[in-house]
Amino acid sequence: MQFSACNARAARRASACAAAVLVLCGCGIYTFSGSTLPPHLKTVDIPLFGNQSLQADVAEDLTEEINKEVLSSNLLRVVADNGDATISGTVLNYRHHPYTYGAEDFRDVNVTQYAVTISVTIEFLDNKKDEPLYKGTISGEGIYDLDTETEETGRQRALQEIVEQVLQNSVQSW
């Protein structure tokens, strides 16, 4: 009897581990690795994004995050200008707003979570063929707990979500 109980526990653990691996693999950050980039693309330039929002430094931060992700992929070499491809864009909107509310009673309502929402236009251009690999508007949202985190935490989460979407949309278009 003890042997079958151990086997049942082992089977449950194996199933849980397999499920965890599937979830982690399916929900990971998108990168260029394993992509089907056109073979003629070896370099990319990423000029400073424009900023039409009223939030300082958000365009610089987004440009830096995209640079980091492309560099870490080791698939394209980042160059200052005249790359085989160009990733460019403009921050359109930056919004910091209440996300969830809590209440002790109907008179005492308080914000428990805030969100940062950033919208950008993006173009990933194949300069060799003079055609976009991806072009569109993307929004990222970063939710954070007001008691334990800051707006900067929400901002970083929103930026990372945008970077993931840029890479996902670019890879899917090939």
Secondary structure as the mmCIF struct_conf table of DSSP 4:
data_model
#
loop_
_struct_conf.conf_type_id
_struct_conf.id
_struct_conf.beg_label_comp_id
_struct_conf.beg_label_asym_id
_struct_conf.beg_label_seq_id
_struct_conf.end_label_comp_id
_struct_conf.end_label_asym_id
_struct_conf.end_label_seq_id
HELX_RH_AL_P HELX_RH_AL_P1 GLN A 2 GLY A 26
TURN_TY1_P TURN_TY1_P1 CYS A 27 CYS A 27
BEND BEND1 GLY A 28 GLY A 28
HELX_LH_PP_P HELX_LH_PP_P1 ILE A 29 TYR A 30
BEND BEND2 PHE A 32 PHE A 32
TURN_TY1_P TURN_TY1_P2 SER A 33 GLY A 34
TURN_TY1_P TURN_TY1_P3 PRO A 39 HIS A 40
STRN STRN1 THR A 43 ASP A 45
HELX_LH_PP_P HELX_LH_PP_P2 PRO A 47 PHE A 49
STRN STRN2 GLY A 50 ASN A 51
BEND BEND3 SER A 53 LEU A 54
TURN_TY1_P TURN_TY1_P4 ALA A 56 ASP A 57
HELX_RH_AL_P HELX_RH_AL_P2 VAL A 58 SER A 73
TURN_TY1_P TURN_TY1_P5 ASN A 74 ASN A 74
BEND BEND4 LEU A 75 LEU A 76
STRN STRN3 ARG A 77 VAL A 79
BEND BEND5 ALA A 80 ASP A 81
BEND BEND6 ASP A 84 ASP A 84
STRN STRN4 ALA A 85 ALA A 103
BEND BEND7 GLU A 104 ASP A 105
TURN_TY1_P TURN_TY1_P6 PHE A 106 ARG A 107
STRN STRN5 VAL A 109 ASP A 126
TURN_TY1_P TURN_TY1_P7 ASN A 127 ASP A 130
STRN STRN6 GLU A 131 ASP A 145
TURN_TY1_P TURN_TY1_P8 LEU A 146 THR A 148
HELX_RH_AL_P HELX_RH_AL_P3 GLU A 151 GLN A 172
TURN_TY1_P TURN_TY1_P9 SER A 173 SER A 173
#
